[in-house]
Amino acid sequence: IAGQPIFVMRDRSGEIRAFFNVCQHRGHELLKGRGSLKVGITCPYHAWSYNLDGTLRNAPHTETVANFDRAQFSLRAINVAQSAGMLFVNLDAECEPFETKMGRFGETITPHLPDFEDYVAVERLHYDLGANWKVVVDNFAEAYHIPVAHPELARVLDEGLDDFVQEEGFSYFLYRSRTGFEGLEIEAGSPYVAWMAWPTLNMLSLPGSKNLLVLRMLPNGVGQCSERVDIYAPEGPVDPKLLAVKSLFMDHFNQQDIGIVESVQRGLSSLGYDQGRYVCDPEDSWFSEVPLHTFHWQVLEALERLDG
């Protein structure tokens, strides 16, 4: 995660813990893959071993080493939270509790994905974009562009949000289809659900089948980023409906969005552009750019914290 090797485990009491995957002796990686631990964690380099709570259990031949204090060599723990069958880790040791900014997140997930704990990863997609990651999040944060940029999608979605939640750490958008999608076995009234979580996590649950698409923007420079999409579905053969709707959204709508954000990136560098204007109405209607405004405030606050 963010270039850092980590591992997540469940201890004997059932508590989920996360640690940086690095031995405190010489920095060797501790674990690979997945599985079960019989006793503890043993480094394959010099056999330093750790208890499941991260404390150093044994360091061979250190009995006569002067001032050797095992308590100083515990694994570095990482903040981890569980919500709606998902695990969230935060590399910031001083971060606020997950519930502070994401308290209602689970409430918005569970009605749509009640059995998400049983889902498995079925596909990973990767896109290289000629746009800053924030421009990509901007586009995801509003539906104002859908009637113009995605007319096929606009024809089947109700003009309005069926539900909307805006909290400090995430946004939730629930749309419903007005009609079925042409050529797809999707009924009118089917939900199309989107989530945004600060700073780069976006998620979609597409209509017609059980699924979750997890999108992350990974910065590669000022004007480039990568978009990684992990697709989750119930274990077993993938529903043909998911394959069809995934193709529509990722091979068509997402390609339209890539063209949009790359055009915006070029425009932001133009001498002819200075300052835009948010379209925010008091009723937070479907076309309102309130989530976009919120995201920009989050960016500014994060930059101010970096400035000290």
C-alpha positions as CSV (number, residue, x, y, z in Angstrom):
1,I,0.0,0.0,0.0
2,A,1.5,3.3,-1.1
3,G,4.7,1.4,-1.8
4,Q,4.9,0.1,1.7
5,P,4.9,-3.7,2.5
6,I,2.3,-4.6,5.1
7,F,0.5,-7.7,6.3
8,V,-2.9,-8.1,8.0
9,M,-3.7,-11.0,10.4
10,R,-6.3,-12.2,12.9
11,D,-4.9,-13.2,16.3
12,R,-6.2,-16.0,18.5
13,S,-8.7,-13.7,20.1
14,G,-10.2,-12.8,16.7
15,E,-8.8,-9.3,16.7
16,I,-7.5,-8.0,13.3
17,R,-4.1,-6.5,13.3
18,A,-1.9,-4.9,10.7
19,F,1.9,-4.4,10.7
20,F,4.6,-3.2,8.4
21,N,6.0,-6.4,6.9
22,V,9.6,-5.8,7.9
23,C,11.8,-7.4,10.6
24,Q,13.1,-5.0,13.1
25,H,16.6,-6.6,13.0
26,R,17.8,-6.0,9.4
27,G,14.7,-5.1,7.5
28,H,14.0,-8.5,5.8
29,E,10.4,-9.1,4.8
30,L,8.6,-11.4,7.2
31,L,5.7,-13.0,5.4
32,K,4.6,-13.8,1.9
33,G,1.3,-14.8,0.4
34,R,-1.5,-16.0,2.8
35,G,-2.0,-18.7,5.3
36,S,-2.0,-19.6,9.0
37,L,0.6,-19.1,11.7
38,K,1.0,-21.9,14.2
39,V,2.8,-20.0,16.9
40,G,4.1,-16.6,15.8
41,I,6.0,-14.8,13.0
42,T,9.6,-15.9,12.3
43,C,11.9,-13.9,10.1
44,P,13.5,-16.2,7.4
45,Y,16.8,-14.3,7.6
46,H,18.1,-14.6,11.2
47,A,15.0,-16.3,12.9
48,W,13.9,-13.3,15.0
49,S,10.4,-14.2,16.0
50,Y,7.4,-12.1,17.0
51,N,4.2,-12.8,18.9
52,L,0.9,-12.2,17.2
53,D,0.6,-8.9,18.9
54,G,3.8,-7.8,17.3
55,T,6.1,-8.0,20.3
56,L,9.5,-9.5,19.9
57,R,9.4,-13.1,21.1
58,N,12.9,-14.3,20.6
59,A,16.1,-13.1,19.0
60,P,18.7,-15.9,18.9
61,H,22.1,-15.3,20.6
62,T,21.2,-11.9,22.1
63,E,21.4,-13.1,25.7
64,T,24.9,-11.6,26.2
65,V,24.4,-8.5,24.0
66,A,24.7,-5.5,26.2
67,N,21.6,-3.4,26.8
68,F,19.5,-5.5,24.5
69,D,15.8,-4.7,25.3
70,R,13.3,-6.8,23.4
71,A,10.6,-4.2,24.1
72,Q,12.3,-1.8,21.8
73,F,12.0,-4.1,18.8
74,S,8.3,-4.7,18.4
75,L,6.8,-4.7,14.9
76,R,5.5,-1.3,13.8
77,A,1.7,-1.5,14.0
78,I,-0.6,0.1,11.5
79,N,-4.1,1.4,12.2
80,V,-6.7,-1.0,10.8
81,A,-10.5,-0.8,10.9
82,Q,-13.3,-3.2,9.7
83,S,-16.5,-2.1,8.2
84,A,-19.1,-4.0,6.1
85,G,-16.8,-6.8,5.4
86,M,-14.0,-4.6,4.3
87,L,-10.6,-3.8,6.0
88,F,-9.2,-0.3,5.9
89,V,-5.6,0.5,6.9
90,N,-4.1,3.9,7.5
91,L,-0.3,4.3,7.4
92,D,-0.5,7.5,9.4
93,A,0.2,6.6,13.0
94,E,-1.6,9.8,14.2
95,C,-4.7,9.5,12.1
96,E,-8.2,10.0,13.6
97,P,-10.3,6.9,14.4
98,F,-12.0,5.5,11.3
99,E,-15.4,6.1,12.9
100,T,-14.7,9.8,13.1
101,K,-14.8,10.4,9.4
102,M,-16.4,7.2,8.1
103,G,-18.9,6.4,10.7
104,R,-21.9,5.8,8.4
105,F,-19.9,4.1,5.7
106,G,-21.0,0.6,6.7
107,E,-24.6,1.7,6.8
108,T,-24.5,2.6,3.1
109,I,-22.7,-0.5,2.0
110,T,-24.6,-3.3,3.8
111,P,-28.0,-2.8,2.1
112,H,-26.4,-3.3,-1.3
113,L,-23.7,-5.8,-0.4
114,P,-25.0,-7.7,2.7
115,D,-22.7,-10.7,2.0
116,F,-19.6,-8.8,0.8
117,E,-17.4,-10.9,3.2
118,D,-18.0,-13.8,0.8
119,Y,-16.9,-11.9,-2.3
120,V,-13.6,-12.7,-4.1
121,A,-11.5,-10.7,-6.5
122,V,-12.3,-11.8,-10.0
123,E,-10.4,-9.3,-12.2
124,R,-8.0,-6.4,-12.1
125,L,-7.9,-3.6,-14.7
126,H,-5.2,-1.0,-15.2
127,Y,-5.3,2.3,-17.0
128,D,-2.6,5.0,-17.5
129,L,-4.0,8.5,-17.7
130,G,-2.5,11.7,-18.8
131,A,-4.1,13.6,-15.9
132,N,-3.4,14.6,-12.3
133,W,-5.1,12.2,-9.9
134,K,-7.2,15.0,-8.5
135,V,-8.7,15.8,-11.9
136,V,-9.8,12.2,-12.1
137,V,-11.4,12.3,-8.6
138,D,-13.1,15.6,-9.6
139,N,-14.8,13.9,-12.5
140,F,-16.0,11.0,-10.3
141,A,-17.4,13.5,-7.7
142,E,-20.2,14.9,-9.8
143,A,-23.0,13.8,-12.1
144,Y,-23.4,17.2,-13.8
145,H,-21.4,15.9,-16.8
146,I,-23.4,12.7,-17.3
147,P,-26.1,14.0,-19.7
148,V,-23.5,15.6,-22.0
149,A,-20.6,13.2,-21.7
150,H,-22.5,9.9,-21.2
151,P,-25.8,10.4,-23.1
152,E,-26.4,6.6,-23.2
153,L,-26.2,6.4,-19.4
154,A,-28.3,9.6,-18.9
155,R,-31.1,8.0,-20.9
156,V,-31.5,5.1,-18.5
157,L,-30.8,6.8,-15.1
158,D,-33.5,8.8,-13.2
159,E,-32.8,12.5,-13.1
160,G,-32.2,12.6,-9.4
161,L,-30.5,10.9,-6.5
162,D,-32.5,8.3,-4.7
163,D,-30.2,8.8,-1.7
164,F,-27.2,10.9,-0.9
165,V,-24.9,10.9,2.1
166,Q,-22.1,13.5,2.5
167,E,-19.7,13.0,5.5
168,E,-16.2,14.3,6.1
169,G,-14.5,11.2,5.0
170,F,-16.8,9.8,2.3
171,S,-19.8,10.5,-0.1
172,Y,-22.5,8.0,-1.1
173,F,-24.7,8.3,-4.2
174,L,-27.6,6.1,-5.0
175,Y,-29.1,6.3,-8.5
176,R,-31.8,4.1,-10.0
177,S,-32.4,3.2,-13.6
178,R,-35.4,4.7,-15.3
179,T,-35.4,2.0,-17.9
180,G,-33.4,-1.1,-18.6
181,F,-30.1,-0.9,-20.4
182,E,-30.4,-1.7,-24.1
183,G,-29.1,-5.2,-24.8
184,L,-28.6,-6.0,-21.1
185,E,-30.8,-7.9,-18.8
186,I,-31.2,-5.1,-16.3
187,E,-34.6,-4.1,-15.0
188,A,-35.9,-0.6,-14.5
189,G,-35.4,0.6,-10.9
190,S,-32.1,-1.3,-10.5
191,P,-29.6,0.5,-8.3
192,Y,-26.4,2.2,-9.5
193,V,-24.4,3.0,-6.4
194,A,-21.2,5.0,-6.0
195,W,-18.9,5.8,-3.1
196,M,-16.0,8.2,-2.7
197,A,-13.6,8.1,0.2
198,W,-10.8,10.5,0.9
199,P,-8.4,10.8,-0.8
200,T,-8.3,8.4,-3.8
201,L,-10.8,5.6,-3.2
202,N,-13.8,5.3,-5.4
203,M,-16.2,2.4,-5.6
204,L,-19.1,1.4,-7.8
205,S,-21.8,-1.3,-7.5
206,L,-23.2,-1.8,-11.0
207,P,-26.8,-2.8,-11.7
208,G,-27.9,-6.3,-12.7
209,S,-25.7,-8.5,-10.5
210,K,-23.8,-8.7,-7.2
211,N,-20.5,-6.8,-7.6
212,L,-18.2,-4.1,-6.4
213,L,-15.7,-2.2,-8.4
214,V,-12.9,-0.6,-6.3
215,L,-11.1,2.2,-8.2
216,R,-7.9,3.8,-6.9
217,M,-6.0,6.7,-8.5
218,L,-2.2,6.3,-8.0
219,P,-0.2,9.5,-8.8
220,N,2.7,9.1,-11.2
221,G,3.6,12.8,-11.5
222,V,2.0,16.2,-11.9
223,G,0.2,15.3,-15.1
224,Q,-0.1,11.5,-14.9
225,C,-1.7,8.9,-12.8
226,S,-2.7,5.3,-12.9
227,E,-6.2,4.0,-12.3
228,R,-6.4,0.5,-10.8
229,V,-9.8,-1.2,-10.8
230,D,-10.3,-4.4,-8.7
231,I,-13.6,-6.2,-9.4
232,Y,-15.2,-8.3,-6.7
233,A,-18.1,-10.7,-7.0
234,P,-19.5,-13.8,-5.2
235,E,-17.2,-16.9,-5.3
236,G,-17.9,-19.2,-8.3
237,P,-18.5,-18.7,-12.0
238,V,-18.8,-15.0,-12.8
239,D,-22.3,-13.9,-13.6
240,P,-22.6,-13.2,-17.4
241,K,-24.6,-10.0,-16.5
242,L,-21.6,-8.7,-14.6
243,L,-19.4,-9.3,-17.6
244,A,-21.7,-7.5,-19.9
245,V,-22.3,-4.4,-17.7
246,K,-18.6,-4.3,-16.7
247,S,-17.8,-4.1,-20.4
248,L,-20.3,-1.3,-20.9
249,F,-19.0,0.8,-18.0
250,M,-15.3,0.1,-18.2
251,D,-14.8,-0.2,-21.9
252,H,-17.1,2.6,-22.9
253,F,-18.1,5.0,-20.2
254,N,-14.7,4.8,-18.5
255,Q,-12.9,5.5,-21.8
256,Q,-15.2,8.5,-22.3
257,D,-14.1,9.7,-18.8
258,I,-10.4,9.2,-19.6
259,G,-10.8,11.5,-22.6
260,I,-12.5,14.1,-20.5
261,V,-9.9,14.2,-17.7
262,E,-7.0,14.3,-20.1
263,S,-8.7,17.2,-21.9
264,V,-9.2,19.0,-18.6
265,Q,-5.5,18.4,-17.7
266,R,-4.5,20.1,-20.9
267,G,-6.9,22.9,-20.3
268,L,-5.6,23.6,-16.8
269,S,-2.2,24.4,-18.3
270,S,-3.7,26.9,-20.7
271,L,-3.1,30.6,-20.4
272,G,-6.8,31.1,-21.2
273,Y,-8.0,29.5,-18.0
274,D,-7.7,30.9,-14.5
275,Q,-10.6,30.2,-12.1
276,G,-13.7,28.1,-12.5
277,R,-17.1,28.2,-10.7
278,Y,-18.8,25.5,-8.7
279,V,-22.4,24.6,-9.6
280,C,-23.8,24.0,-6.1
281,D,-27.6,24.4,-5.5
282,P,-29.1,24.6,-2.0
283,E,-31.1,21.4,-2.5
284,D,-28.0,19.2,-3.3
285,S,-29.8,18.0,-6.5
286,W,-28.2,15.4,-8.7
287,F,-26.3,17.9,-10.8
288,S,-24.8,19.8,-7.8
289,E,-21.0,19.9,-7.4
290,V,-21.1,19.9,-3.6
291,P,-19.0,16.7,-3.3
292,L,-16.5,18.3,-5.7
293,H,-16.3,21.4,-3.4
294,T,-15.9,19.2,-0.4
295,F,-13.0,17.3,-2.0
296,H,-11.2,20.5,-2.9
297,W,-11.5,21.7,0.8
298,Q,-10.0,18.3,1.9
299,V,-7.1,18.8,-0.5
300,L,-6.5,22.4,0.8
301,E,-6.7,21.3,4.4
302,A,-4.2,18.4,3.7
303,L,-1.8,20.8,2.1
304,E,-2.0,23.3,5.0
305,R,-1.2,20.5,7.4
306,L,1.9,19.7,5.3
307,D,3.0,23.3,5.5
308,G,2.8,23.1,9.3
